[in-house]
Amino acid sequence: MISTSVKTTGNHYHIRTGKNILENELRDALSDHATDQLFLLVDQNVAKYHQDYINHSLRGITSNIKQFIIPEGESSKSISQYSNTLDFLLTNGIRRNIPLIVFGGGVTGDLGGFVAATALRGIPLIHVPTTLLAMVDSAIGGKTGVNHATGKNLIGSFYQPSAVISDIHFLNTLPDNEWVNGLSEILKYGAIHNDQIFEDSKIFLKGKPSDQDSDKLISLIDKCVKVKAEIVGKDELESGIRAYLNFGHTFAHALEKAADFHQISHGEAVFLGMLAAEKLSLSTGGTLKTNPLHAFRDLYKYRVPQEALSLDDLMGSMYADKKRTGANLTFVLLNKWQEPIVKTVEERELITSSWSVVFDEIERNRI
């Protein structure tokens, strides 16, 4: 088990990563909280495959457990699901000293975090990420929220958890495409901060990591966790360098919206977004001699039809992005690999040209 701490202005918590660690780490995380009853939010598929493991890990703590199942998929990051989840907590007597324990990937984690931030003006939150993407990215740093019809993650808040427990036991049932989803965020850390991550990520080139790769996988997850923890500790509310974590995401969010959040996964969109951002980096003065992302291209297979992606719609979505503060678009680009920069791009034609990489890549690896 590896432990990494996150220190922010108002909170200090630990991210523990290991295999079969849930029981011990839950007991430790709950030691400072009321446990006469516990409230769980559990992703539908996690409950299907891991309910016995969760129950076993909570044995002896309390028999008074209230559990609410979150339907799988991006549609659960909605105002209606947020309202339903609040109803579950409030009608069952949640108190401000009782933690909400959230088991799931990015969707359940973002939803659960926003619920914890706003129920009774804030209740303790323990994240148990169950996907690779959540372990390396979304469960860390306190971003919470739900989607709106006009865009992704437009309603939310910053709210730090009191603990994050990343038990790779949950990855045993992860579908192949979810491994690739997580890989994209891992590669992002390689692009902006630590080039050793590119080399370590080559364990994915032979398929999803096996039991023999457990130690390598735990080490790789922790490398990513340490990068994000360092950045979040310096910039909790994304007023400065935390923006670097959005490398590729301005393109990616536009792709997700154009594909109606279901024809392309977040990880697929982020990988394509990073390819586009690399091209835009070159067009605006970056000196990137090679592209280490290319080694992983064949792992990605795209379902979104080309006709669903209108350049005009994609550009419109980018200009509607919640992070835009002026007339022009601002991107996280690279001067060099591991040297990110936030840059405003005035030349619209450079942005449209960068989208060509995305269209070509989708056509290359369409299924």
C-alpha positions as CSV (number, residue, x, y, z in Angstrom):
1,M,0.0,0.0,0.0
2,I,1.2,3.5,-0.9
3,S,0.0,6.7,0.8
4,T,0.1,10.2,-0.7
5,S,-1.1,13.2,1.2
6,V,-3.0,16.2,-0.3
7,K,-2.7,19.5,1.6
8,T,-5.1,22.3,0.7
9,T,-6.0,25.5,2.4
10,G,-8.9,23.9,4.4
11,N,-8.1,20.2,4.4
12,H,-5.4,17.6,4.6
13,Y,-6.2,14.1,3.6
14,H,-4.5,10.9,2.4
15,I,-4.9,8.9,-0.8
16,R,-4.1,5.2,-0.2
17,T,-3.4,3.0,-3.1
18,G,-3.0,-0.8,-2.9
19,K,-4.6,-4.2,-3.4
20,N,-7.3,-5.6,-1.0
21,I,-6.9,-2.6,1.3
22,L,-10.6,-1.6,1.6
23,E,-11.4,-3.0,5.0
24,N,-8.4,-1.7,6.9
25,E,-8.4,1.7,5.2
26,L,-12.2,2.2,5.8
27,R,-11.8,1.5,9.5
28,D,-9.0,4.0,9.6
29,A,-10.9,6.7,7.6
30,L,-14.0,6.2,9.7
31,S,-12.2,6.4,13.1
32,D,-12.7,10.2,13.4
33,H,-16.4,10.1,12.4
34,A,-19.8,9.0,13.8
35,T,-20.5,5.5,12.6
36,D,-23.8,4.6,14.4
37,Q,-25.1,4.7,10.8
38,L,-23.4,4.9,7.5
39,F,-24.5,6.2,4.1
40,L,-23.2,4.6,0.9
41,L,-23.6,5.7,-2.7
42,V,-22.7,2.8,-5.0
43,D,-22.5,2.6,-8.7
44,Q,-24.9,0.1,-10.2
45,N,-22.2,-2.1,-11.7
46,V,-20.0,-1.9,-8.6
47,A,-22.9,-3.2,-6.5
48,K,-23.5,-6.0,-9.0
49,Y,-19.9,-7.3,-8.9
50,H,-18.6,-6.2,-5.5
51,Q,-21.4,-5.9,-3.0
52,D,-20.1,-8.8,-0.9
53,Y,-16.6,-7.3,-0.8
54,I,-18.1,-4.0,0.3
55,N,-20.3,-5.6,3.0
56,H,-17.4,-7.7,4.2
57,S,-15.2,-4.6,4.5
58,L,-17.8,-2.8,6.7
59,R,-18.5,-5.7,9.0
60,G,-18.2,-4.9,12.7
61,I,-18.4,-1.1,12.1
62,T,-22.2,-0.8,12.2
63,S,-25.2,-2.8,11.1
64,N,-27.1,0.4,10.3
65,I,-26.1,1.0,6.7
66,K,-28.2,2.9,4.2
67,Q,-27.2,2.3,0.5
68,F,-28.4,4.2,-2.6
69,I,-27.6,2.7,-6.0
70,I,-26.5,5.2,-8.8
71,P,-27.4,4.0,-12.3
72,E,-24.5,3.6,-14.6
73,G,-23.6,6.2,-17.3
74,E,-23.2,9.9,-17.8
75,S,-26.9,10.5,-17.5
76,S,-26.6,10.1,-13.8
77,K,-24.6,13.3,-13.6
78,S,-27.9,15.2,-13.7
79,I,-29.9,17.7,-11.6
80,S,-32.6,15.1,-11.3
81,Q,-30.3,12.4,-10.0
82,Y,-28.7,15.0,-7.6
83,S,-32.1,15.7,-6.2
84,N,-33.0,12.0,-5.8
85,T,-29.7,11.4,-4.0
86,L,-30.3,14.4,-1.6
87,D,-33.8,13.0,-0.9
88,F,-32.2,9.7,0.1
89,L,-29.8,11.3,2.5
90,L,-32.2,13.8,4.1
91,T,-35.2,11.4,4.5
92,N,-33.0,8.8,6.1
93,G,-31.6,11.2,8.7
94,I,-28.1,12.1,7.6
95,R,-26.2,14.2,10.2
96,R,-23.3,16.6,9.7
97,N,-20.9,14.2,11.5
98,I,-21.8,11.1,9.4
99,P,-19.7,10.6,6.3
100,L,-21.0,9.8,2.9
101,I,-18.9,6.9,1.3
102,V,-19.0,6.9,-2.5
103,F,-18.1,3.8,-4.4
104,G,-17.8,4.3,-8.2
105,G,-16.1,6.0,-11.1
106,G,-16.1,9.6,-12.2
107,V,-19.8,9.9,-12.6
108,T,-20.8,8.6,-9.2
109,G,-17.8,10.4,-7.6
110,D,-18.6,13.8,-9.1
111,L,-22.3,13.4,-8.2
112,G,-21.6,12.1,-4.7
113,G,-19.0,14.8,-4.1
114,F,-21.5,17.6,-5.0
115,V,-24.2,16.0,-2.8
116,A,-21.8,15.8,0.1
117,A,-20.8,19.5,-0.5
118,T,-24.4,20.7,-0.3
119,A,-26.3,18.4,2.0
120,L,-26.5,20.2,5.4
121,R,-24.0,22.6,3.9
122,G,-21.3,19.9,3.9
123,I,-20.9,16.4,5.3
124,P,-17.7,14.3,5.4
125,L,-16.9,12.6,2.2
126,I,-14.9,9.4,1.6
127,H,-14.1,8.5,-2.0
128,V,-13.6,4.8,-3.0
129,P,-12.8,5.1,-6.7
130,T,-13.5,1.9,-8.6
131,T,-12.3,2.8,-12.1
132,L,-8.7,3.6,-13.2
133,L,-9.8,7.0,-14.4
134,A,-11.3,7.9,-11.0
135,M,-8.2,6.6,-9.1
136,V,-5.8,8.7,-11.1
137,D,-7.9,11.8,-11.6
138,S,-11.5,12.5,-10.7
139,A,-11.5,11.3,-7.1
140,I,-8.6,13.6,-6.3
141,G,-8.7,17.3,-5.8
142,G,-12.2,18.2,-4.8
143,K,-13.9,18.9,-8.1
144,T,-17.6,18.0,-7.9
145,G,-20.6,18.6,-10.0
146,V,-23.3,17.6,-12.5
147,N,-23.9,18.3,-16.2
148,H,-26.3,20.8,-17.7
149,A,-28.0,20.7,-21.2
150,T,-25.6,23.4,-22.3
151,G,-22.4,21.6,-21.3
152,K,-20.5,19.3,-19.0
153,N,-19.8,20.0,-15.4
154,L,-21.4,23.4,-15.4
155,I,-23.0,23.0,-12.0
156,G,-20.8,22.1,-9.1
157,S,-18.3,23.2,-6.4
158,F,-14.9,22.5,-5.0
159,Y,-15.2,20.1,-2.0
160,Q,-12.3,18.1,-0.7
161,P,-12.8,14.6,0.6
162,S,-11.6,13.4,4.0
163,A,-10.0,10.3,2.5
164,V,-9.5,8.5,-0.8
165,I,-9.1,4.7,-0.9
166,S,-8.0,3.3,-4.2
167,D,-8.2,-0.5,-4.0
168,I,-7.3,-2.1,-7.3
169,H,-9.4,-5.1,-6.3
170,F,-12.2,-3.2,-7.9
171,L,-10.4,-3.1,-11.2
172,N,-10.7,-6.9,-11.6
173,T,-14.1,-6.5,-13.3
174,L,-13.3,-3.3,-15.2
175,P,-14.2,-3.6,-18.9
176,D,-11.4,-3.2,-21.5
177,N,-12.7,0.2,-22.6
178,E,-12.6,1.5,-19.1
179,W,-8.9,0.7,-18.8
180,V,-8.3,2.8,-21.9
181,N,-10.4,5.6,-20.4
182,G,-8.1,5.7,-17.4
183,L,-5.0,5.4,-19.6
184,S,-5.8,8.7,-21.2
185,E,-5.6,10.6,-18.0
186,I,-2.4,8.7,-17.1
187,L,-0.8,9.8,-20.3
188,K,-1.9,13.4,-19.6
189,Y,0.3,13.4,-16.5
190,G,3.1,12.1,-18.7
191,A,2.6,15.0,-21.1
192,I,2.5,17.8,-18.6
193,H,4.8,16.6,-15.8
194,N,6.6,13.2,-15.8
195,D,7.9,11.5,-18.9
196,Q,8.6,8.3,-17.0
197,I,4.9,7.8,-16.9
198,F,4.9,7.2,-20.7
199,E,7.4,4.4,-20.2
200,D,5.6,2.9,-17.3
201,S,2.3,3.0,-19.2
202,K,3.6,0.5,-21.8
203,I,2.2,-2.2,-19.6
204,F,-1.1,-1.4,-21.3
205,L,0.3,-2.2,-24.8
206,K,0.0,-6.0,-24.1
207,G,-3.6,-5.7,-22.8
208,K,-5.1,-4.8,-19.4
209,P,-2.6,-5.3,-16.6
210,S,-2.6,-8.8,-15.1
211,D,-2.1,-9.9,-11.5
212,Q,1.6,-10.0,-12.3
213,D,1.5,-6.3,-13.0
214,S,-0.2,-5.3,-9.7
215,D,2.8,-3.7,-8.2
216,K,3.7,-1.9,-11.4
217,L,0.1,-0.7,-11.7
218,I,-0.1,0.5,-8.1
219,S,3.2,2.4,-8.6
220,L,1.9,4.0,-11.8
221,I,-1.3,5.1,-10.2
222,D,0.6,6.6,-7.3
223,K,2.9,8.5,-9.7
224,C,-0.2,10.1,-11.2
225,V,-1.7,10.8,-7.8
226,K,1.5,12.5,-6.7
227,V,1.4,14.8,-9.7
228,K,-2.2,15.8,-9.1
229,A,-1.7,16.1,-5.3
230,E,1.2,18.5,-5.8
231,I,-0.7,20.7,-8.3
232,V,-3.9,20.7,-6.2
233,G,-1.9,21.6,-3.1
234,K,-0.5,24.7,-4.8
235,D,-3.7,25.7,-6.6
236,E,-6.9,24.3,-5.0
237,L,-9.4,26.4,-6.8
238,E,-7.9,26.4,-10.3
239,S,-6.7,30.0,-10.4
240,G,-3.3,29.1,-11.7
241,I,-1.3,26.0,-12.5
242,R,-4.2,23.6,-11.8
243,A,-5.3,24.5,-15.3
244,Y,-2.5,22.4,-16.6
245,L,-4.6,19.3,-15.7
246,N,-6.9,20.3,-18.5
247,F,-4.4,19.6,-21.2
248,G,-6.5,18.3,-24.1
249,H,-9.8,18.9,-22.3
250,T,-11.0,21.9,-24.2
251,F,-11.1,19.8,-27.3
252,A,-12.4,16.8,-25.4
253,H,-15.4,18.5,-23.8
254,A,-16.5,19.8,-27.1
255,L,-16.2,16.2,-28.5
256,E,-18.3,14.8,-25.7
257,K,-21.0,17.3,-26.1
258,A,-21.1,16.8,-29.9
259,A,-21.4,13.0,-29.3
260,D,-24.2,13.6,-26.8
261,F,-22.0,12.2,-24.0
262,H,-22.6,8.6,-25.0
263,Q,-21.1,8.0,-28.5
264,I,-17.6,8.7,-27.2
265,S,-16.1,8.1,-23.8
266,H,-14.3,10.7,-21.7
267,G,-11.0,8.9,-22.1
268,E,-11.4,8.6,-25.9
269,A,-12.2,12.3,-26.1
270,V,-9.2,13.2,-23.9
271,F,-6.8,11.2,-26.0
272,L,-8.1,12.8,-29.2
273,G,-8.0,16.2,-27.4
274,M,-4.4,15.8,-26.5
275,L,-3.5,15.0,-30.1
276,A,-5.3,18.1,-31.2
277,A,-3.6,20.2,-28.5
278,E,-0.2,18.8,-29.5
279,K,-0.9,20.1,-33.1
280,L,-2.0,23.4,-31.8
281,S,1.1,23.6,-29.6
282,L,3.3,23.2,-32.7
283,S,1.2,25.8,-34.6
284,T,1.7,28.3,-31.9
285,G,5.5,28.0,-31.3
286,G,5.9,24.8,-29.3
287,T,9.0,22.6,-30.1
288,L,7.7,19.0,-29.7
289,K,10.0,16.9,-31.8
290,T,8.3,13.5,-31.2
291,N,4.9,12.5,-30.0
292,P,5.0,9.8,-27.3
293,L,1.2,9.5,-27.4
294,H,1.4,7.8,-30.8
295,A,2.7,4.6,-29.2
296,F,-0.8,4.1,-27.7
297,R,-3.0,5.1,-30.7
298,D,-4.0,1.5,-31.6
299,L,-5.5,1.0,-28.2
300,Y,-8.3,3.4,-29.0
301,K,-11.3,2.4,-31.1
302,Y,-14.0,5.0,-31.9
303,R,-17.7,4.4,-32.3
304,V,-18.8,8.0,-33.0
305,P,-19.8,8.4,-36.7
306,Q,-17.9,11.1,-38.6
307,E,-21.2,12.7,-39.7
308,A,-22.1,13.4,-36.0
309,L,-19.1,15.7,-35.7
310,S,-19.7,19.0,-37.3
311,L,-16.8,21.4,-37.2
312,D,-19.1,24.3,-36.7
313,D,-20.8,22.6,-33.7
314,L,-17.5,21.6,-32.2
315,M,-16.2,25.2,-32.5
316,G,-19.4,26.5,-31.0
317,S,-19.1,24.2,-28.0
318,M,-15.5,25.3,-27.4
319,Y,-16.6,29.0,-27.4
320,A,-19.3,28.0,-24.9
321,D,-16.9,26.3,-22.5
322,K,-17.2,27.4,-18.9
323,K,-13.5,28.2,-18.6
324,R,-13.6,30.8,-21.4
325,T,-13.3,34.3,-19.9
326,G,-12.8,36.5,-23.0
327,A,-13.5,36.7,-26.7
328,N,-10.8,34.2,-27.6
329,L,-10.2,30.7,-26.6
330,T,-7.6,29.8,-24.0
331,F,-5.9,26.4,-24.1
332,V,-3.4,24.4,-22.1
333,L,-0.6,23.8,-24.6
334,L,3.0,22.6,-24.5
335,N,6.2,24.6,-25.1
336,K,7.8,21.1,-24.8
337,W,6.7,17.8,-23.4
338,Q,6.4,18.3,-19.6
339,E,6.4,22.1,-20.1
340,P,2.8,23.2,-20.1
341,I,1.6,26.7,-20.7
342,V,-1.8,28.4,-20.7
343,K,-2.1,30.3,-24.0
344,T,-4.9,32.4,-25.6
345,V,-5.2,31.7,-29.3
346,E,-6.7,34.4,-31.4
347,E,-6.3,32.7,-34.8
348,R,-9.4,30.7,-35.3
349,E,-7.9,28.9,-38.3
350,L,-5.2,27.4,-36.2
351,I,-7.9,25.9,-34.0
352,T,-10.0,24.6,-36.9
353,S,-6.8,23.1,-38.4
354,S,-6.1,21.2,-35.1
355,W,-9.5,19.5,-35.4
356,S,-8.3,17.8,-38.5
357,V,-6.1,15.5,-36.4
358,V,-9.2,14.4,-34.5
359,F,-11.1,13.6,-37.7
360,D,-8.2,11.7,-39.2
361,E,-7.7,9.7,-36.0
362,I,-11.3,8.7,-35.7
363,E,-11.3,7.6,-39.3
364,R,-8.1,5.6,-38.8
365,N,-9.4,3.7,-35.8
366,R,-13.2,3.5,-36.4
367,I,-15.1,0.3,-35.4
